[in-house]
Amino acid sequence: MTMIKSISAREVFSRCPKVKKLLWGGEMWTDGYYAETEGKYGNEDMIGKYVKGLGGTYQKLYSDYQLSLF
């Protein structure tokens, strides 16, 4: 997670240098992070039904292949 935060911040700062000046202390991310899975029986269809039940719309954002960071 540290590597993802570091790479993404570096990329944003290189593309938009003004962002670093606007951030207090010039830091994009906090020190910690939180991650959780959808559970043993969860899958994309189940999550989609949950979102629809909340009144929102669900849009699949990816295909079944590995995503790249940039």
C-alpha positions, -999 to +999 in steps of 0.1 A: +000+000+000+029+023+008+042+019-027+009+026-043+004+058-023+040+069-031+037+063-068+003+078-072+013+109-052+045+113-073+025+110-105-002+135-095+025+160-083+044+156-116+013+162-137-001+189-115+026+207-095+001+232-081-016+204-061+015+200-039+015+237-031-022+236-022-018+207+003-009+215+039+026+202+044+028+190+008+016+155+016-011+138-003-018+108+019-020+101+056+003+075+071-022+047+076-046+028+054-076+005+057-084-025+035-111-052+037-125-079+014-162-084+005-162-116+025-161-154+019-193-156-002-191-121-017-186-116-054-192-088-079-229-098-085-236-097-048-220-063-044-240-050-074-272-062-058-263-045-026-256-012-043-288-014-063-307-021-030-293+012-017-309+030-046-277+037-065-266+025-099-239-001-104-215+001-132-188-025-138-155-007-140-132-034-153-130-067-171-116-099-156-080-089-161-054-073-139-056-035-136-026-013-140-019+017-118-013+042-146 
